Amino acid sequence: MGLMKQVYQDKFGQEPKVVAVHAGLETSVVEEKYPGMYLISLGPTLQHVHSPDERLEVPTVSKVYDLLTETLMRVPGSS
């Protein structure tokens, strides 16, 4: 299991839902310059993106922050 998936399961007690979405477009630009690099696109939950009705689910911001910081702390050699 990948590091971030393991951290998610440890922190939130369930398997993460992993899907390909439009937000992955930016990672493909980076992957083009750094082939073989592992890339993950993540962020808080948004509704009606790129419309006047766009909304952010505020509680998901801290969840993403916690997931990201814990994952970075577990990267080998990061201590």
Gaussian input, Z-matrix of N, CA and C with variables (Angstrom, degrees):
# hf/3-21g

backbone

0 1
 N
 C     1     B1
 C     2     B2     1     A1
 N     3     B3     2     A2     1     D1
 C     4     B4     3     A3     2     D2
 C     5     B5     4     A4     3     D3
 N     6     B6     5     A5     4     D4
 C     7     B7     6     A6     5     D5
 C     8     B8     7     A7     6     D6
 N     9     B9     8     A8     7     D7
 C    10    B10     9     A9     8     D8
 C    11    B11    10    A10     9     D9
 N    12    B12    11    A11    10    D10
 C    13    B13    12    A12    11    D11
 C    14    B14    13    A13    12    D12
 N    15    B15    14    A14    13    D13
 C    16    B16    15    A15    14    D14
 C    17    B17    16    A16    15    D15
 N    18    B18    17    A17    16    D16
 C    19    B19    18    A18    17    D17
 C    20    B20    19    A19    18    D18
 N    21    B21    20    A20    19    D19
 C    22    B22    21    A21    20    D20
 C    23    B23    22    A22    21    D21
 N    24    B24    23    A23    22    D22
 C    25    B25    24    A24    23    D23
 C    26    B26    25    A25    24    D24
 N    27    B27    26    A26    25    D25
 C    28    B28    27    A27    26    D26
 C    29    B29    28    A28    27    D27
 N    30    B30    29    A29    28    D28
 C    31    B31    30    A30    29    D29
 C    32    B32    31    A31    30    D30
 N    33    B33    32    A32    31    D31
 C    34    B34    33    A33    32    D32
 C    35    B35    34    A34    33    D33
 N    36    B36    35    A35    34    D34
 C    37    B37    36    A36    35    D35
 C    38    B38    37    A37    36    D36
 N    39    B39    38    A38    37    D37
 C    40    B40    39    A39    38    D38
 C    41    B41    40    A40    39    D39
 N    42    B42    41    A41    40    D40
 C    43    B43    42    A42    41    D41
 C    44    B44    43    A43    42    D42
 N    45    B45    44    A44    43    D43
 C    46    B46    45    A45    44    D44
 C    47    B47    46    A46    45    D45
 N    48    B48    47    A47    46    D46
 C    49    B49    48    A48    47    D47
 C    50    B50    49    A49    48    D48
 N    51    B51    50    A50    49    D49
 C    52    B52    51    A51    50    D50
 C    53    B53    52    A52    51    D51
 N    54    B54    53    A53    52    D52
 C    55    B55    54    A54    53    D53
 C    56    B56    55    A55    54    D54
 N    57    B57    56    A56    55    D55
 C    58    B58    57    A57    56    D56
 C    59    B59    58    A58    57    D57
 N    60    B60    59    A59    58    D58
 C    61    B61    60    A60    59    D59
 C    62    B62    61    A61    60    D60
 N    63    B63    62    A62    61    D61
 C    64    B64    63    A63    62    D62
 C    65    B65    64    A64    63    D63
 N    66    B66    65    A65    64    D64
 C    67    B67    66    A66    65    D65
 C    68    B68    67    A67    66    D66
 N    69    B69    68    A68    67    D67
 C    70    B70    69    A69    68    D68
 C    71    B71    70    A70    69    D69
 N    72    B72    71    A71    70    D70
 C    73    B73    72    A72    71    D71
 C    74    B74    73    A73    72    D72
 N    75    B75    74    A74    73    D73
 C    76    B76    75    A75    74    D74
 C    77    B77    76    A76    75    D75
 N    78    B78    77    A77    76    D76
 C    79    B79    78    A78    77    D77
 C    80    B80    79    A79    78    D78
 N    81    B81    80    A80    79    D79
 C    82    B82    81    A81    80    D80
 C    83    B83    82    A82    81    D81
 N    84    B84    83    A83    82    D82
 C    85    B85    84    A84    83    D83
 C    86    B86    85    A85    84    D84
 N    87    B87    86    A86    85    D85
 C    88    B88    87    A87    86    D86
 C    89    B89    88    A88    87    D87
 N    90    B90    89    A89    88    D88
 C    91    B91    90    A90    89    D89
 C    92    B92    91    A91    90    D90
 N    93    B93    92    A92    91    D91
 C    94    B94    93    A93    92    D92
 C    95    B95    94    A94    93    D93
 N    96    B96    95    A95    94    D94
 C    97    B97    96    A96    95    D95
 C    98    B98    97    A97    96    D96
 N    99    B99    98    A98    97    D97
 C   100   B100    99    A99    98    D98
 C   101   B101   100   A100    99    D99
 N   102   B102   101   A101   100   D100
 C   103   B103   102   A102   101   D101
 C   104   B104   103   A103   102   D102
 N   105   B105   104   A104   103   D103
 C   106   B106   105   A105   104   D104
 C   107   B107   106   A106   105   D105
 N   108   B108   107   A107   106   D106
 C   109   B109   108   A108   107   D107
 C   110   B110   109   A109   108   D108
 N   111   B111   110   A110   109   D109
 C   112   B112   111   A111   110   D110
 C   113   B113   112   A112   111   D111
 N   114   B114   113   A113   112   D112
 C   115   B115   114   A114   113   D113
 C   116   B116   115   A115   114   D114
 N   117   B117   116   A116   115   D115
 C   118   B118   117   A117   116   D116
 C   119   B119   118   A118   117   D117
 N   120   B120   119   A119   118   D118
 C   121   B121   120   A120   119   D119
 C   122   B122   121   A121   120   D120
 N   123   B123   122   A122   121   D121
 C   124   B124   123   A123   122   D122
 C   125   B125   124   A124   123   D123
 N   126   B126   125   A125   124   D124
 C   127   B127   126   A126   125   D125
 C   128   B128   127   A127   126   D126
 N   129   B129   128   A128   127   D127
 C   130   B130   129   A129   128   D128
 C   131   B131   130   A130   129   D129
 N   132   B132   131   A131   130   D130
 C   133   B133   132   A132   131   D131
 C   134   B134   133   A133   132   D132
 N   135   B135   134   A134   133   D133
 C   136   B136   135   A135   134   D134
 C   137   B137   136   A136   135   D135
 N   138   B138   137   A137   136   D136
 C   139   B139   138   A138   137   D137
 C   140   B140   139   A139   138   D138
 N   141   B141   140   A140   139   D139
 C   142   B142   141   A141   140   D140
 C   143   B143   142   A142   141   D141
 N   144   B144   143   A143   142   D142
 C   145   B145   144   A144   143   D143
 C   146   B146   145   A145   144   D144
 N   147   B147   146   A146   145   D145
 C   148   B148   147   A147   146   D146
 C   149   B149   148   A148   147   D147
 N   150   B150   149   A149   148   D148
 C   151   B151   150   A150   149   D149
 C   152   B152   151   A151   150   D150
 N   153   B153   152   A152   151   D151
 C   154   B154   153   A153   152   D152
 C   155   B155   154   A154   153   D153
 N   156   B156   155   A155   154   D154
 C   157   B157   156   A156   155   D155
 C   158   B158   157   A157   156   D156
 N   159   B159   158   A158   157   D157
 C   160   B160   159   A159   158   D158
 C   161   B161   160   A160   159   D159
 N   162   B162   161   A161   160   D160
 C   163   B163   162   A162   161   D161
 C   164   B164   163   A163   162   D162
 N   165   B165   164   A164   163   D163
 C   166   B166   165   A165   164   D164
 C   167   B167   166   A166   165   D165
 N   168   B168   167   A167   166   D166
 C   169   B169   168   A168   167   D167
 C   170   B170   169   A169   168   D168
 N   171   B171   170   A170   169   D169
 C   172   B172   171   A171   170   D170
 C   173   B173   172   A172   171   D171
 N   174   B174   173   A173   172   D172
 C   175   B175   174   A174   173   D173
 C   176   B176   175   A175   174   D174
 N   177   B177   176   A176   175   D175
 C   178   B178   177   A177   176   D176
 C   179   B179   178   A178   177   D177
 N   180   B180   179   A179   178   D178
 C   181   B181   180   A180   179   D179
 C   182   B182   181   A181   180   D180
 N   183   B183   182   A182   181   D181
 C   184   B184   183   A183   182   D182
 C   185   B185   184   A184   183   D183
 N   186   B186   185   A185   184   D184
 C   187   B187   186   A186   185   D185
 C   188   B188   187   A187   186   D186
 N   189   B189   188   A188   187   D187
 C   190   B190   189   A189   188   D188
 C   191   B191   190   A190   189   D189
 N   192   B192   191   A191   190   D190
 C   193   B193   192   A192   191   D191
 C   194   B194   193   A193   192   D192
 N   195   B195   194   A194   193   D193
 C   196   B196   195   A195   194   D194
 C   197   B197   196   A196   195   D195
 N   198   B198   197   A197   196   D196
 C   199   B199   198   A198   197   D197
 C   200   B200   199   A199   198   D198
 N   201   B201   200   A200   199   D199
 C   202   B202   201   A201   200   D200
 C   203   B203   202   A202   201   D201
 N   204   B204   203   A203   202   D202
 C   205   B205   204   A204   203   D203
 C   206   B206   205   A205   204   D204
 N   207   B207   206   A206   205   D205
 C   208   B208   207   A207   206   D206
 C   209   B209   208   A208   207   D207
 N   210   B210   209   A209   208   D208
 C   211   B211   210   A210   209   D209
 C   212   B212   211   A211   210   D210
 N   213   B213   212   A212   211   D211
 C   214   B214   213   A213   212   D212
 C   215   B215   214   A214   213   D213
 N   216   B216   215   A215   214   D214
 C   217   B217   216   A216   215   D215
 C   218   B218   217   A217   216   D216
 N   219   B219   218   A218   217   D217
 C   220   B220   219   A219   218   D218
 C   221   B221   220   A220   219   D219
 N   222   B222   221   A221   220   D220
 C   223   B223   222   A222   221   D221
 C   224   B224   223   A223   222   D222
 N   225   B225   224   A224   223   D223
 C   226   B226   225   A225   224   D224
 C   227   B227   226   A226   225   D225
 N   228   B228   227   A227   226   D226
 C   229   B229   228   A228   227   D227
 C   230   B230   229   A229   228   D228
 N   231   B231   230   A230   229   D229
 C   232   B232   231   A231   230   D230
 C   233   B233   232   A232   231   D231
 N   234   B234   233   A233   232   D232
 C   235   B235   234   A234   233   D233
 C   236   B236   235   A235   234   D234

   B1=1.4591
   B2=1.5246
   B3=1.3126
   B4=1.4549
   B5=1.5200
   B6=1.3156
   B7=1.4629
   B8=1.5238
   B9=1.3244
   B10=1.4632
   B11=1.5271
   B12=1.3218
   B13=1.4640
   B14=1.5262
   B15=1.3381
   B16=1.4602
   B17=1.5245
   B18=1.3182
   B19=1.4636
   B20=1.5315
   B21=1.3326
   B22=1.4655
   B23=1.5280
   B24=1.3219
   B25=1.4603
   B26=1.5356
   B27=1.3253
   B28=1.4656
   B29=1.5269
   B30=1.3272
   B31=1.4706
   B32=1.5226
   B33=1.3302
   B34=1.4657
   B35=1.5230
   B36=1.3426
   B37=1.4509
   B38=1.5144
   B39=1.3203
   B40=1.4630
   B41=1.5185
   B42=1.3288
   B43=1.4665
   B44=1.5301
   B45=1.3271
   B46=1.4673
   B47=1.5232
   B48=1.3020
   B49=1.4636
   B50=1.5336
   B51=1.3108
   B52=1.4611
   B53=1.5260
   B54=1.3295
   B55=1.4628
   B56=1.5289
   B57=1.3090
   B58=1.4637
   B59=1.5253
   B60=1.3177
   B61=1.4609
   B62=1.5241
   B63=1.3000
   B64=1.4622
   B65=1.5323
   B66=1.3278
   B67=1.4680
   B68=1.5193
   B69=1.3201
   B70=1.4466
   B71=1.5112
   B72=1.3061
   B73=1.4653
   B74=1.5263
   B75=1.3190
   B76=1.4635
   B77=1.5221
   B78=1.3295
   B79=1.4570
   B80=1.5260
   B81=1.3131
   B82=1.4673
   B83=1.5259
   B84=1.3230
   B85=1.4661
   B86=1.5310
   B87=1.3309
   B88=1.4633
   B89=1.5265
   B90=1.3367
   B91=1.4650
   B92=1.5191
   B93=1.3020
   B94=1.4623
   B95=1.5293
   B96=1.3388
   B97=1.4622
   B98=1.5298
   B99=1.3383
   B100=1.4607
   B101=1.5244
   B102=1.3214
   B103=1.4618
   B104=1.5294
   B105=1.3062
   B106=1.4547
   B107=1.5135
   B108=1.3307
   B109=1.4592
   B110=1.5311
   B111=1.3266
   B112=1.4589
   B113=1.5182
   B114=1.3267
   B115=1.4595
   B116=1.5213
   B117=1.3173
   B118=1.4630
   B119=1.5190
   B120=1.3085
   B121=1.4638
   B122=1.5223
   B123=1.3224
   B124=1.4476
   B125=1.5108
   B126=1.3016
   B127=1.4540
   B128=1.5092
   B129=1.3172
   B130=1.4579
   B131=1.5320
   B132=1.3086
   B133=1.4626
   B134=1.5266
   B135=1.3108
   B136=1.4667
   B137=1.5209
   B138=1.3047
   B139=1.4627
   B140=1.5248
   B141=1.3052
   B142=1.4772
   B143=1.5356
   B144=1.3278
   B145=1.4724
   B146=1.5307
   B147=1.3200
   B148=1.4678
   B149=1.5290
   B150=1.3226
   B151=1.4625
   B152=1.5303
   B153=1.3162
   B154=1.4694
   B155=1.5284
   B156=1.3395
   B157=1.4628
   B158=1.5269
   B159=1.3443
   B160=1.4652
   B161=1.5197
   B162=1.3320
   B163=1.4627
   B164=1.5213
   B165=1.3243
   B166=1.4554
   B167=1.5222
   B168=1.3318
   B169=1.4575
   B170=1.5294
   B171=1.3280
   B172=1.4642
   B173=1.5332
   B174=1.3353
   B175=1.4752
   B176=1.5360
   B177=1.3200
   B178=1.4651
   B179=1.5276
   B180=1.3232
   B181=1.4717
   B182=1.5273
   B183=1.3208
   B184=1.4702
   B185=1.5272
   B186=1.3256
   B187=1.4626
   B188=1.5300
   B189=1.3175
   B190=1.4625
   B191=1.5338
   B192=1.3111
   B193=1.4693
   B194=1.5286
   B195=1.3235
   B196=1.4625
   B197=1.5241
   B198=1.3253
   B199=1.4617
   B200=1.5312
   B201=1.3042
   B202=1.4649
   B203=1.5251
   B204=1.3237
   B205=1.4688
   B206=1.5279
   B207=1.3342
   B208=1.4666
   B209=1.5266
   B210=1.3188
   B211=1.4685
   B212=1.5267
   B213=1.3203
   B214=1.4545
   B215=1.5214
   B216=1.3402
   B217=1.4619
   B218=1.5250
   B219=1.3499
   B220=1.4671
   B221=1.5256
   B222=1.2996
   B223=1.4708
   B224=1.5256
   B225=1.3247
   B226=1.4661
   B227=1.5381
   B228=1.3148
   B229=1.4642
   B230=1.5154
   B231=1.3385
   B232=1.4729
   B233=1.5240
   B234=1.3152
   B235=1.4622
   B236=1.4660
   A1=108.23
   A2=117.74
   A3=122.45
   A4=111.67
   A5=115.58
   A6=121.19
   A7=112.26
   A8=117.75
   A9=119.20
   A10=111.48
   A11=116.89
   A12=119.63
   A13=110.48
   A14=116.85
   A15=120.47
   A16=110.90
   A17=117.67
   A18=121.35
   A19=109.60
   A20=116.90
   A21=120.77
   A22=109.99
   A23=116.32
   A24=119.88
   A25=110.58
   A26=116.98
   A27=120.58
   A28=111.73
   A29=116.95
   A30=120.92
   A31=113.55
   A32=116.54
   A33=119.52
   A34=113.94
   A35=117.17
   A36=121.03
   A37=116.43
   A38=117.26
   A39=120.33
   A40=109.88
   A41=115.19
   A42=120.45
   A43=108.95
   A44=117.45
   A45=118.56
   A46=110.63
   A47=115.64
   A48=121.79
   A49=106.27
   A50=116.97
   A51=121.83
   A52=108.07
   A53=116.15
   A54=121.33
   A55=109.86
   A56=115.01
   A57=120.39
   A58=107.27
   A59=115.93
   A60=121.19
   A61=109.77
   A62=116.24
   A63=122.79
   A64=111.88
   A65=117.54
   A66=121.31
   A67=112.20
   A68=117.53
   A69=120.86
   A70=113.80
   A71=117.66
   A72=121.98
   A73=111.30
   A74=117.37
   A75=120.52
   A76=111.94
   A77=117.19
   A78=119.10
   A79=111.36
   A80=117.48
   A81=119.21
   A82=111.35
   A83=117.74
   A84=121.34
   A85=109.43
   A86=117.22
   A87=121.34
   A88=109.87
   A89=116.47
   A90=121.02
   A91=111.61
   A92=116.22
   A93=120.76
   A94=110.77
   A95=116.89
   A96=121.62
   A97=112.54
   A98=116.98
   A99=122.09
   A100=109.78
   A101=117.82
   A102=120.52
   A103=111.56
   A104=115.69
   A105=120.95
   A106=114.53
   A107=117.47
   A108=120.54
   A109=108.68
   A110=116.36
   A111=120.32
   A112=108.15
   A113=117.03
   A114=121.62
   A115=110.61
   A116=115.47
   A117=121.88
   A118=107.37
   A119=115.22
   A120=120.95
   A121=106.75
   A122=117.39
   A123=119.85
   A124=109.53
   A125=115.08
   A126=119.75
   A127=110.66
   A128=116.18
   A129=120.41
   A130=110.68
   A131=114.74
   A132=120.54
   A133=110.12
   A134=115.37
   A135=122.62
   A136=109.21
   A137=115.98
   A138=122.04
   A139=108.92
   A140=116.80
   A141=123.36
   A142=111.79
   A143=114.90
   A144=121.35
   A145=111.18
   A146=115.65
   A147=124.80
   A148=112.49
   A149=115.96
   A150=119.90
   A151=107.68
   A152=117.62
   A153=119.45
   A154=112.57
   A155=117.27
   A156=121.38
   A157=113.08
   A158=117.32
   A159=119.94
   A160=110.13
   A161=114.86
   A162=120.72
   A163=109.65
   A164=115.47
   A165=123.26
   A166=107.97
   A167=117.20
   A168=121.19
   A169=106.94
   A170=115.96
   A171=123.05
   A172=113.40
   A173=120.37
   A174=118.94
   A175=113.88
   A176=117.96
   A177=119.72
   A178=112.54
   A179=118.02
   A180=120.67
   A181=110.11
   A182=117.81
   A183=120.07
   A184=110.91
   A185=117.60
   A186=120.78
   A187=110.29
   A188=117.28
   A189=121.07
   A190=110.04
   A191=116.98
   A192=121.05
   A193=110.50
   A194=116.66
   A195=120.87
   A196=111.23
   A197=117.04
   A198=121.65
   A199=110.81
   A200=116.50
   A201=120.69
   A202=111.80
   A203=117.80
   A204=119.50
   A205=111.29
   A206=117.79
   A207=120.01
   A208=110.80
   A209=117.11
   A210=120.55
   A211=110.09
   A212=117.48
   A213=120.65
   A214=111.91
   A215=117.12
   A216=119.86
   A217=112.15
   A218=116.59
   A219=120.05
   A220=113.69
   A221=117.31
   A222=119.60
   A223=107.60
   A224=117.16
   A225=119.26
   A226=111.32
   A227=115.19
   A228=121.23
   A229=114.25
   A230=117.68
   A231=119.52
   A232=113.13
   A233=118.88
   A234=120.31
   A235=113.31
   D1=140.03
   D2=178.83
   D3=-65.54
   D4=155.31
   D5=-177.05
   D6=-56.06
   D7=-50.43
   D8=-176.17
   D9=-65.79
   D10=-36.30
   D11=176.56
   D12=-63.24
   D13=-40.23
   D14=179.25
   D15=-66.55
   D16=-43.47
   D17=178.73
   D18=-60.83
   D19=-44.11
   D20=179.24
   D21=-57.72
   D22=-47.01
   D23=-178.40
   D24=-64.49
   D25=-41.55
   D26=178.64
   D27=-62.93
   D28=-43.25
   D29=-175.72
   D30=-76.88
   D31=-38.25
   D32=-170.34
   D33=-114.33
   D34=-0.89
   D35=173.68
   D36=69.56
   D37=20.99
   D38=177.71
   D39=-153.77
   D40=159.68
   D41=177.28
   D42=-67.54
   D43=138.73
   D44=175.94
   D45=-71.92
   D46=151.66
   D47=173.38
   D48=-88.51
   D49=113.32
   D50=-176.76
   D51=-107.68
   D52=120.21
   D53=-177.83
   D54=-139.83
   D55=157.03
   D56=172.81
   D57=-92.95
   D58=128.52
   D59=-179.16
   D60=-134.51
   D61=172.12
   D62=179.74
   D63=-54.47
   D64=-33.46
   D65=-177.74
   D66=-60.68
   D67=-18.62
   D68=179.13
   D69=-70.04
   D70=-7.88
   D71=-178.77
   D72=-57.63
   D73=-43.82
   D74=-178.14
   D75=-63.44
   D76=-35.97
   D77=-179.78
   D78=-66.11
   D79=-29.54
   D80=179.74
   D81=-67.14
   D82=-29.96
   D83=177.24
   D84=-67.12
   D85=-43.19
   D86=178.52
   D87=-66.63
   D88=-43.16
   D89=-178.38
   D90=-61.00
   D91=-31.89
   D92=178.37
   D93=-62.75
   D94=-38.38
   D95=-178.47
   D96=-84.09
   D97=-25.56
   D98=-177.68
   D99=-129.72
   D100=71.55
   D101=-177.92
   D102=-58.95
   D103=140.35
   D104=179.47
   D105=89.14
   D106=-8.81
   D107=178.56
   D108=-73.99
   D109=139.51
   D110=175.32
   D111=-80.38
   D112=129.56
   D113=-176.56
   D114=-128.21
   D115=141.55
   D116=176.96
   D117=-135.88
   D118=134.08
   D119=173.60
   D120=-107.33
   D121=124.88
   D122=179.46
   D123=-143.11
   D124=160.90
   D125=178.94
   D126=179.64
   D127=175.77
   D128=179.76
   D129=-69.19
   D130=166.91
   D131=-179.90
   D132=-77.38
   D133=127.02
   D134=178.61
   D135=-120.49
   D136=147.96
   D137=175.82
   D138=-119.64
   D139=143.07
   D140=175.34
   D141=54.61
   D142=49.02
   D143=-175.80
   D144=-60.11
   D145=142.35
   D146=178.18
   D147=62.21
   D148=34.54
   D149=176.15
   D150=-137.14
   D151=166.59
   D152=177.04
   D153=-62.16
   D154=-18.14
   D155=-179.49
   D156=-95.30
   D157=12.47
   D158=-178.34
   D159=-58.08
   D160=134.31
   D161=-179.10
   D162=-138.04
   D163=145.18
   D164=177.36
   D165=-106.82
   D166=132.62
   D167=172.61
   D168=-84.70
   D169=97.79
   D170=-170.96
   D171=-53.45
   D172=-43.04
   D173=-179.61
   D174=-59.49
   D175=-21.33
   D176=-178.93
   D177=-77.58
   D178=-14.59
   D179=179.55
   D180=-66.41
   D181=-48.31
   D182=-179.47
   D183=-67.43
   D184=-32.24
   D185=177.65
   D186=-63.49
   D187=-44.03
   D188=178.47
   D189=-65.99
   D190=-42.36
   D191=178.65
   D192=-59.54
   D193=-48.10
   D194=179.94
   D195=-61.28
   D196=-43.27
   D197=179.15
   D198=-61.98
   D199=-46.28
   D200=-178.06
   D201=-65.92
   D202=-46.80
   D203=-177.50
   D204=-66.40
   D205=-40.41
   D206=178.31
   D207=-65.67
   D208=-39.89
   D209=178.54
   D210=-62.38
   D211=-45.54
   D212=-179.95
   D213=-62.95
   D214=-35.46
   D215=178.05
   D216=-68.03
   D217=-23.93
   D218=-178.81
   D219=-94.04
   D220=-2.35
   D221=177.67
   D222=-64.50
   D223=127.36
   D224=-179.29
   D225=-54.09
   D226=133.44
   D227=179.21
   D228=84.85
   D229=4.83
   D230=-176.30
   D231=-90.43
   D232=-4.12
   D233=-176.46
   D234=-83.20

